[in-house]
Amino acid sequence: MDGEPAASSGLGLPDYTSGVSFHDQADLSETEDFQAGLYVSGSPQSQEAEAVSLGQLSDKSSTSETSLGEEPAADEGGAPVDKSSLRSGDSSQDLKQSEGSEEEEEEEEEGCVVLEEGEEEGEQDEVTGASELTLSNTVLSMDTDVAAGGGADGAEEEEPLTERSEGQEQKILLDTACKMVRWLSAKLGPTVASRHVARNLLRLLTSCYVGSTRQQFAVSSGESPPLGAGNIYQKRPVLGDIVSGPVLSCLLHIAHLYGEPVLTYQYLPYISYLVAPGSSSSPSRLNSRKEAGLLAAVTLTQKIIVYLSDTTLMDILPRISHEVLLPVLSFLTSLVTGFPSGAQARTVLCLKTISLIALICLRIGQEMVQQHLSEPVATFFQVFSQLHELRHQDLDPVGHSEGQLPEVAFSDGQQRLVDPALLDELQKVFTLEMAYTIYVPFSCLLGDIIQKIIPNHELVGELAGLYLESISPSSRSPASVEPTVPSAGLESDPQGGSCSQDDGHSGTFGSVLVGNRIQIPDDSQPESSGPLGFISGMGSGGLDSESEDNALKRELPRSAHGLSGNWLAYWQYEIGVSQQDAHFHFHQIRLQSFPGHSGAVKCVAPLSSEDFFLSGSKDRTVRLWPLYNYGDGTSETAPRLVYAQHRKSVFFVGQLEAPQYVVSCDGAVHIFDPFTGKTLRMVEPSDSRVPLTAVAVMPAPHSSVTMASSDSTLRFVDCRKPGLQHEFRLGGGLNPGLVRSLAVSPSGRSVVAGFSSGFMVLLDTRTGLVLRGWPAHEGDILQIKAVEGSVLVSSSSDHSLTVWKELEQKPTHHYKSASDPIHTFDLYGSEVITGTVANKIGVCSLLEPPSQATTKLSSENFRGTLTSLALLPTKRHLLLGSDNGVIRLLA
């Protein structure tokens, strides 16, 4: 096995180092491939060089029933920049981008999920680290688990043990990655999970079907599978289905978390995008990526149909028919479009499409089929008549110049282009066996309606009868079957339209219609099977033999995080916004309320993971709140922890990222554990007449807190050590007043202090030297923020907001509030989000030309006076504290 390339093994290990196409309609040449997230021309080399040795993982680790396939690619890397953002059901954005931007998109899209907190980074490092171990000549594959006869006869005795050990290690790794994706999906919230996790899982799903190896039928045992086993809507699994199983399970887990809208507003539009025909006027040329996208789209649609409620299914049935089924059938029955993998890929797509349409028919009933699915079903059957007519016409495959295809007139009066070179491929797919496979379910499902919606049902019935005679000479053709023939024979009227049986049940070819399910008795099943494996095309096998995969309908479990009301409206908007949009858009949508403080909220601070936030109030408490979505926007959330050790009003709260401690100040600094609420340290001023007036925390990896007292002295305290670290005087010979605000640069190398006189002082934390002091404002400094690139942003009671470079004399930007001073603000990229006591939210741009937009908070969404503001940059939410003690989450 060592000498075989990974692509030739039964089911190779997905390449964790390769990138994922973020534009699935790319028209790649046959010599192009995906490597490291880039398009690479030339014949792909053996993948053995890219196989990863994962080391010896503990056998005690939990193993998964399924493996994750290529899913870890969705967990690594940084935040993606999406050029072809998925649109919601109501979004007007076009998913089709120009082909000229494809390579640029592939280079930009290297990561899938943003891991904001330390815990997430730790787990990601474990997975990434495991994939960076030494290369091995042994290709890790799942052949030992899902394919028979994977080893060579002349292999050494130790090789099966090695393969088994590697397969177990891979299973453990994939199980861990799958659990991490599920955990992240719940932790990140609906908008971030949909934008960064679900989107990339959807794109990853296509990769599970790329290549002819992934399109081979999977057989669970060495015996030939029985004829027509299982329910009629089942699909015959291919190796790609097994690889995609964990990806689908993660996608369905997200739908379980956030409800049915995920299926209809995110998954279904992406399926429509996958199967959409090309934009060029010439006949579309399929590539391996588009071919795999069609298989992935039909597979995911079948999963979606099972979980849709009856009402939702009927509402979107026209969309499924026109945006999914008809485009798939246009490729499947095309006389001019070839498949890169030839007849095998077209056969697999045909069987999957039969299963999908049969499943929908079972869900909606005959009348709705006649009303909504007549065109797709008729189109599917029509290809047999076209090929039947083409057999009697002499088409020369080499008699036409390149680019000029002959037009053939058919009996329905239509003239269609025909590629003579494709006739052999089409004849291999739409055989007598395929006619039998199609005719069995639809003759039973449709009954007499088949005569109305399928004009050529007689021809297909005759072809099915010919196939039945070929495998069972005692069977008869549809035209010669008598009503008394046993159920094992072909039972139909001379037109092949209706089914009748002596036992009172409707069915055909030995099948029995029980309720809305076709049951085929075991004793009536021949032992023979053709090239399609299960002759009916719907037989059970592999993973699909499990009961949960055989259900016609399954209920999505109700989750406390299900999207509804305002949450649903905001989520629909967010998934339609391009990830290239760097602007903050405030829509004033109320998402959550956090009542509990009995006094005015003086400060709010989200934790770095954005799943919790802290608040400090005049009621002398600090509270820790969860940020998971609940309800429809009107629900109220209780605090997870209340810290009540303060003796005065709390005016500062923040988090030390390195040790994960909380720092709060009421004139004395409290450092406590947010998990237990235990006080770890208190730092009180040496003189009660010189209280602390401003506090700031140092960024990671520092564990220090900087404090300014009323005597203009700056002190540093390390939470790990007793006593003071440093003490510096800021005022010098001047009397600038009290320190109102402190800000630490993202690197931790400088601290800027703002005084009540409008004076600002910049201090080097490494030397204690004052780098600069200047009169920045004419009134009190209200707040200061430090940004990357040595940029400072300050607001003052003189109604101004000013942007400075640390060592430049003149400000780079200057904004003036017309009516009220900007007493609180936060930063989002190159924009400043401001708040005033008049309950106005402003967005100021730091780029040229400067711009400013202001929104007045409505009394319906926010009551009281705005006292504090904090931004969740990843989720794009605002936390607004008021003087009545209530905090609200708005978007």
N, C-alpha and C positions, 0 to 999 in steps of 0.2 A: 504493500500500500504506500510505502515511502516513495516509490518511484512514480506514483500517479499524481497528476495535478489535482488541486482541490476542486476545480470545476468539474472534473470527471468523476469524482466520488459521488455516491448516491445522494448525499445531502450535505454539502460542504459547510464548514463553519463560516458564517458571514464575516466579511472583512471589517473588523472594528476600526481600522485605520483609514478606511476609504470614506469619502464624503457622500452625502446624500443629495440627489438632484432636487433642487427647490423649484424647478420649472419642468414639470413632467411632460411637456409637449415639445421638448427639444428634439429636433430632427438631427440625430447623430448618424454619421456614416457607420458602416459595419466595422470599421477598424478603430473606432473611437471607444473609449472606455472611461470609467470613473476611477481615478486614483487620487487619494489624498485630497478629495474635494475639488479636483481640477479635471477638465476634459483632457484626455491624453490620446493622441493619435498613434496609430500603429497597432500591430497585433499584441493583445495582452499576453504578458509572459505568464509562466506557470505561477500559480498563487502559492506554491509551497514556500517561496521566499518570503511571503507575507504572513505565513501562518505564525501564530503566536503561542509560545510556550507559557502556560498560565501558572506553572509551579504546582506544587503539591498542596492542595487545599485540604482542610480538615474534613474527614469523612463524617464527623459528627454534625456538620452543618446541615441545615434543612435542605432537602431537595425538592424541586418543583415537578409537578406532573407534566408541565410543558416547558419548553425552552423559549428564550426571548428572541431568537433569531438575531436580527441586526439592530435590536433596540438600543443597546448601549450607545450607539452613535447619536441617539437623541438626547443623551444625558451629558455629553462631554462638550467642552468648549465654552465660549462666551456667548453673550447675547447675540442673536441673529439679526441681520438687517434684511428684511424681506422685501424683494422688489415685486413679487407677485402675490401680494397679501390676499388671503382668503376673504371673500366677501360673505356677509351674512345674507339671509334670505331676502332682506329688504335693502341690502346695499346695492348701490348703482355702480360699484367699481367693477371694472372688467378684469377678469382673471387672465385673459390672454395677453401676454406681453410679446413684444417683437422678438423675433428669433435672434436679432443682432445683439441683444443684451444678455443672452443665455450664459456665455462664458463668464461675464462679469458677475452675474448672480451666483454662479457656482463657486467663484473664488471668495465672494463675500460671505456666503452661508457656510460656515464651518462648524458652528456650535448650535445647540438646540435649546438648552435650558440655562437660565441664569441662576446660579447658586449664590444667594446673597449672604447667607450666614455661615458661621464657622462650622456648625454641624454638617451642613450640606457640603461645604468644601471638603470636609474630612472624608465623607463617604465617597465623594467624587474622586478624591485623590487615591482612595483604596482601589477603585475600579480602574482608574487610569494607570496607577502604578502596576497593577497586575498585568496590564496589557503591554507594558514597556519592558518586560523581562526578556531574557535571551531568546533569540529565534531558534526554532527547532525544525528539523527536517521532517518531523512527523506532522502531518496536517490534521488538526483537530476537526473532527466531523461528528455528525450525529448518525452516521451509517449504522453504528453498532446498536442504536436504539430503534431506528425506524426502517431500515432496509435489510433485506435478507441477502446472505451471500456476499458480504462486503469484503472478506479477507481472501487472500490468494491461497491456493492449495499448498504451495511450497513455503509458506510463512513459518517462521520459527515458533516454538511453543510459547515463548514469552510474549509474542506480539499481541495475541488476544487479550492477555492481562493488561498490557500497556494501553491498548485501545479502550478497554473497559474503564481503566483508571482515568484516562483523558476524558472519556465521555462523561464520567461522573463529575470530574472537576468542572467541565464546561456547564453541566447541568446546575451545579452549585452557583457558579458565577452568574449564569443567566437568571437563576431564581433570585439571587441577591439584587441584580439590576432591576428585575421586574418589580420587586418589592419597593425599591427606592423610587421608581417612577410613580408607583401608586401613592407612596407617602408624599412625594413632592406634589402630585396633583391635588391632594387635599390641603397641603400646607400653603401652596402658593395662591390659592383662591381661584375663582372661575375665570377671571379675565386673563391672568398670567398663565394659568394652566392651559387655557385654550390657545393663547397666542404663541406660547413657547414649547409646550409639551405636546398637546394634541396635534398641532399643525405638523410638527416634525415626525410624529408617529404616522400620520397619514402619508407623508412623503416617503417614510421608511417602508410602508406597506408595499409600495410598488417594487422596491428593491428585492422583496422576498420572492418575486416571480420572474426576475430577470434571468435569462439563460435557458437553454433547452433542458438542462438537468432538472431545474426546478419545475418543469412542466411535464415530468414523467409521472405516471400514475403510481401511487403508493399502495402496496399490497401488504396487509398485515401478516399473512402467512404464505407458505409455499403453495397451498391448495388454490385451485381456481375458485373465485368467488361465485356464489350462486346467482342464477338468473333472477333479476328483478327483486332482490332482497331489500327489505327496508321500506320506508315510506316513500311516497312518490316525489316529495320535494327535496329529498336528500341529494347531496352532490357526491360525486366520486372524488375523494381527495387526491391531490397531487402532492409532490414533495414540497412545493411552495406553500401549500396550505398548512403543512406541519411547521414550517419555518415561521409563517405569519401568525400562527396560533397565539403566542404570547403577545405579539403586537396588537392583535385584535382584542385580546383580553384586557390589555391596558386601555385601549380606546373605549371599550364597553365599561370599564371601571370609571372612567371620567364621566360617561353618560349616567352611570348609577349615582355618582356623586351629585351631579348638577341637573339631572333630569332630561326629559325628552327633547327640550329645545336644542341640546347639543347634537342630537341625531339629525334634526330637521334643518337647523340653521347653520351648522358647521360641516357635518359629515356629508350631507346630501349635496350641497353646492360644490364641495370638492369632488365628489363623484361625477357630477355633471361636467366639471372642468376636465377631469381625466378622460372622459369618453367623447368630449367635443371634437368634431372633425377639424382638420387643419384649415387655416385661413386662406390657403392658396386655391385658386380656381381649378388647377389641374388635379387629377386623381391623387388622393393622399397616399404618401409613401410611408408605410409603417416602419418604425425602427424598433429595436428590442425594448427600449424604454416605454414606448407607447403600447407595444404589445403586452408588456407586463402590467401597464396601467389599466388596460381593459380587464385583465384577469382580476386585478386587485379591486377594481370598481365593482364588478359583479359579485365578488365574494363579500365585500363590505355591505353592499346593498342587501344581500340575503340576510346578513346579520341584523341590519337595521329593521327590515320588514318584520322580523320576529318580535322585536321589542316595541313596535309602534302600537298604540291603542287603535281600536277600530275607527274612532272618530278622526284621529290624525291621519290614519292611512287613507281614508276616503278623501280627506281634504287635499292631500298631496299626491293622490293617484294620478291626476293628469300630468303633474310635473314628472313623476317617475316614468310615465309612459313616453312623454315627448323629450325629456332631457336625459334619460338613462337608457331605456329599452330600445327606442328607435335608433339613436346613434350607435349603440352596440351592434344592433342588427345590420346597420348600414355597412359596418366593417365586416361583420361575420358573413353576410351574403353577397358581398361585393364581387363582381366579376372582373374587376381591374386592380384590386388592392391585394397584394400578397402579404403573407406573414413571414417575418424573418426566420422563425423556427418551423415554417412550413405547415404541413397538415396536422402535426401534433398539437401545435398551439391553437389552431383553429378548431380542432376537435375538442380540446379541453374547454375553450371558450363556449363552444356550442353546448356541451353538456352542462356547464355552469348556467348558461342562459336558460336552458330547458328547466333546470331546477328552480331558478329564480321565478320564471313566469308561472310554473306550476304552483309554487308556494303562494304567489299573489292570488292565483285563481282559487286556491283552497281557502284563502282568507276572505275573499270578497264575494264569492258565489257566481253562478252562471249569468245572472242578469247584469251585474256590474261588469263582468268580463265582456259581455256583448256591447256594453255602453262605452267602456273606457279602454279595453285592450284588444279590440277587433283588429286595429291596424298592425300592432306588433305581431300578433299571432298569425295573421294572414301573410305578413311579410316573411315570417319565418318559414311557413309552408311553401311559399311561392318559389323559393330557390330550387326545389325539387322539379317543378315544372320547367323552369328555365334550363336546368341541366339536362332534363329529358329531351327538350327541343334541340339543345346544342349537340346532343349525340348524333342527331340525324343531319347535321350540317357539317360541311367540310371546311374547317378553318385551318389555314396553313400557319403554323407557329412562326415560320421565318419569312412568310410572304409579305410582311408589312414592315416598312421602315420604322426606325426607332422614333417614338413619340407620336406615331399615327396608329391608333387602334381601330379595328373594324367596328362598324355599327351593325348590330343584328336586330332584325324585326322579330318580335315575339308575338304569340297568339293573342295577347291582351292588347295589341295595338301599339305597344311602346317599342321604341328603338333605344337600345342600350349599347354602350361600349363594352366590348369583350376583349380581354387579353388572352389570346390563345395559349400563352405559356402557363397560365394559371389553371387551365382546365384540368390538368392532371392532379393538382393539389385539391381542387374542389371535388373531383370524383373520388378521391381518397377519403374525404371528410363526409360528404353527403351520400353515403352508401345505402344499401338496403338495410343494413343494421341500424344506421342512424334514422332512417325512415321509421323503422320499427320502434326505436327509442323515443321518437317524437310522437308517433301516432298513439302509443299505449296510453300515456297520461292524458293527452288532450281529448281523445275519444271518450274516455271515462269522465273527465272533468266537465266537458262541455255538453255531452249528450246530443240532443237534437240540434242544439245551437251550432254545432260544428258545420252543419250544412249551410248556415246563413253567413257565417263569418269567414269560412275557409273555402274559397271556390274550388280548389284542387284537392279536396279531401279524398275524393275517390282515387286519384292517382297515388297519393301517399299511402292510402289503405292497401292498394294493390301491391305496392312495393313492400309494405310491411308483411303482407301475406306471402310474398315470394321469399322473403328472408326466413319467415317461420317455416316454410316448406323446406328450405335449404338445410336447416338445422334439425328439423323433425319431419321426416317424410310423411308421417301419418297425419300431420296437421294439414288443414285446407286453406285455400285462399279466401279472402273476405267474400268474394262473389259466390262461392260454392258452399259456404258454411250453412248448415241447417240449424233450426232452433234447438234440436235435441242433442246437438254435439256436446260432449262433456266440457266442463269449464277449462280444461287444459288446452282446448283448441281455440282458434280465433273466432270469436262470436261477434257478429256484426250483420247488419242488414246489407243487401246488395250494394247500397251506396256507401257502406262503411261508416255510417253516421251514428247509429245508436247501438247500445249494448244491452243484452238481455241474458238472464241466467235463470235456470229452473228453480233456484233456491229463493227467488224473490229479491235478491240483492242485485244492484247494478254493477257491472264490471266488464272486463274484457281480458282476453289472453290469460285466463286463470286468476284474475284479480277480483277483489270484492270491495265495493265502496261501502265503508263503515263510517256513517256520519259524513265528515268532510275529509276522511282519510282513505287512501287506497291501500287495502291489505291484500297481499299475495300469499296464499297458503304455501307452506313449505313443501308439501307433498306434490305440488303441481309445478315445481321448478326444475327445468332440465339442468343437467350437469354441465352443459357446454357453455363456453364463453368465447366471444370473438375478440378482435383487436381492441374493442372498447372496454374490455374487462367485463364489468357488469353490463349485461346486454341491454337492460332497461336504462342504463345511464344514471339510475338513481339509487343504486345499491349502497348499502352501508359498508364502511371499511375504514380502517385506521382510526383516527380520532372521532370520526362522525358517528361511530356506533354508540356513543354515549347518549343517554336519554336527553340531556339538556340541549344537544345539537339537533334533536329530532322534533322539537316542539314547533307547532304551528304558531303559537303565540306565547310570549312570556311577559310577565309584568315587570317593569322597572321598579325595583324597591324604592319606597319613599325615603328620601334622605332629608335630614335637617338642613342640608345646604342646597336643596333644590332651588333652581332659579324661578322667581316669580316677581310680578309687580315691577318696582323700580330696578331691582337687581337684574331682571331679565332685559328690561329696556336698555340699561347701561351696557350689559354684556353684549347684546346684539350690535350696539354701536361700536364697541371696542374691537370685536373680531373683524369688523369691516374696515378698520383704520390701518393704513399702511404703517409698517414698522419704521419706515423712513421718516415719518412725520415726527419731527423733534419738538414740536410745539405742545404746550400744555393747553388743553381745551377744558374750560370750566362750564359745565352744563347745568349746574345747580340741581342735581338729582340727589335726593336724600336716600342714603343707603342704610344707615344704622344710627341708633341713638344710645348714649351711654350716660344715664342718670345715676346719681349716687352722691356726688359732692354736695355738701350743705352750704358751701361758700363759693365765691367766684373762682373760676379756674385760672390760675396764674401762669401755668406752663404745661405744655404737652410735648412728648418726645417719643417717636416710634422707635422700637428696637430695630437693629440692623436687618433682621429677618423679615420685618414688616408683618409678622403674625401676631404681635402684641405691641401695646404702647403704654407709656407711663403718663401720669398726670399729677400735678401738684396744685393744691388749692389753699384758699384762706381758712378752710376748716381744719388746717394743720395735719392733713393726711396726704399720703402718696398712694395712688391706686394703680394696679396693673390690670389692663383690660385685654381680652382676646379680640382679634380682628377678623375672625372667620365670618363668612356671610351667613346670615340667618333671615328668614322671612322675606317679606316683600318690600322692605324699606321703612316700614313703620314699627318694626320690632325694637325692643329695648334689651340691652345686654348688661348683665351684672359683672362686677369686677371679679377677677380671679384672685387678687390679693389686695389687702388693705394694710398699709404701714402707718401706724398711728403713734410713733414715738416722738414726733416733733412737738415743740411747745409754742411755736409761733407760726405765722403764715409762711407757707412754702413758696418761694419765688423761683427756684431752679430745680430741675430734675433732668438727669441724663444717665447714660450707660457707659461704663468703662468696658470697651469691647474686648480687650485682652483677657481680663479675668471674669468677664460677664457679671460684673457687680453694678448695682444702681447707686448713683450719687445724688443726693438731694440736699437742699440748703434752706434754712429758715433764719439765718444769722449764724448758725453753726452747721457744719457739714456732717451729714450722716452717710455712711457707706453700709449697705445691707445686701443680703442675698435675695434676689427676686424669686427664687424657688421656695425658700422656707420663710422669708420675712425676718430672718435673724439679723440683728445689728452686728456688723463686723467691726466697725470703728466709728468713733465720733471725734471731730476736730472742732474745738471751741476756741474763740479768740482769747488771747491771753488777758486782754483787758475788755471788760464788758462795755466800756465806753467807746471801744473801737470795733464795732461789729463788722462782719463780712458783708460786703455789698454786691459782689459779683463772683461767679464760679464758672469754670469751664473744665472739661475733661480732655486729657491728651489722647490722640488717636493711637490705635494699635501700631506697634507692639508695646507701646508705653503703658504703664499702669499708674500714672500720676494724675493728680488733680491740682489745678492751679486756682488760687483764691486771691481775691483782692479785698483789702479792708478799707475802712473809711479814712485811714491815714495815708492812702496812696501807696501802700506796700503790697507787693506781689509775692505770694508764698507758694511753694510747690510741696505736695505731700505724696509719697508713694504708699499706696494702700497695703503693700507687702512689708513695710518697714515702719518702726515707730519714729516719732519725731519729724522734723522738717528736712526736706531735701535742699531747698534753696530759699533765699529771701532777697528780694530786690526792691529798691526804691524807684518809683516811677516819676514822682513829681519833680525831683531835683530842687532847684531854688524857686520854682513856680508854685502857684497855688491853683491848680486846675479844677479843684473841687473833688467831688466823690466819683469813684469809678462806678459807672452805671452798667457797663457791659464788657465782657471779655470774649475773645475769639482766638482759637488756636488754628494755625495753618494745617492743611491736610498732612503735611510732612512732619509736623510737630517741631519745626525748627524756629518758629517765631510765634509770638503772642502779641495781639494788639488790644489795647485798652481804650475805652471811650469814656470821657469824663462828663460831668454835669455841665461844664462850661462850654462843651462842644469841641474840646481839645482831644486829640488822639495821639497815642504813643505806641510805637512799634519796638518790641524788645526781642533780642536774640536769646533763645532759651539755652543755647549751648555756652554762651559766654556771659550772659547777663547784661550785655551792653545795650544801651538804647540806640537803635538804628536810626530812628527818626521821630520827631514830635512836631505836630503841626495843628493849627486851628482849622478843623474840618467843617464845623457847622457853627451857626450863630445861637443855637439852643442846645438843650440837653441831648446827649447821645442816647437814643432809645434802644437800639439793637445793632450789633455788628456780626457779620458772617465773613469767614475766610474761605476762598475758593482756590482750586488748583490754578497754577500759573501766577502765583503771587498777587492775586486779585482780592480786594477787600470791598465789601458792600456795607454801607452804614446808613441808618435812618436817624432823624432828629426831630425834636419838637418844633423846629422851624419849618415843618411840612416838606422837607427835602429828603430825597433818597439819592445817594451819591456812590459811584463806583470808582475805586482808586486802584492804581498800581502801587505796590508797597513803597518803592523808592522814587516814584515820580511826584513832582510837585503839584501838577494840575490833575483834576479828576478826568477820567475818560468818559463818564456819562453822568448826567445830573437830571433828576426828575423832581418835579414840584407837584405836590398834592394841592388841589385847588381849595379844599375846605378843611380837611382834618389831617393831622400828622399821621405818618405810617408808623404805628407803634409795634407792629409785628410783621415779619416776612420770612419767607423761606426760598430756597433756590431749586430750580429744576433745569439742569443743563445750562443753556445760555439765557435763561429767563428767571425773573424774580417774581414770586407770587406774594403780593402785599395784602395787608388787611388794615382797616381803620376802625375807629370807634363808631363811625357812621354805618358799620356793617357793609362796607364796600370791599369787594375782592378785585384786585388789579393784577394784570400780567404785564410786566415790563421786559422788553427785550434788551439784552446787553450787546447785541450785534448792531452793525450799521445797516440802514439808518435806525436809530432808536424808535421804538413804538411803545404805546401804552394803551391797554384796554381795561375798562372798569365795569364790574357787574355789581348791582345792588342785591343783597340777599333778601329774599322774600320772607315775610313773617311766617309763611306756611312751612318753610324748610328750616328756618333758624329764628329762634326767639331769644330775646335778651340782647345784650351788648357784646360784641366780639372782643374777647380779652386775649386770646392766644391762638396761634395757627401753626400747624406743622404739615408737611407734605410727605406722602408716601411715593417716592419717585418711581418705583417699579410698577406699582399698582395704579398710579396716577389718581390717587385719592387725596382729599384734604380733610384733616382733623381740625375742627373749629371749637374752641372752648368759649363759654359765655359766662357772664357775671351771675347767672342763676344756677351755676353748678352743673349744667348739662353739656356734654360734649357730643358733637354730631359729626358723622362721617358723610361727606358729600363728594360728588364727582362732577 
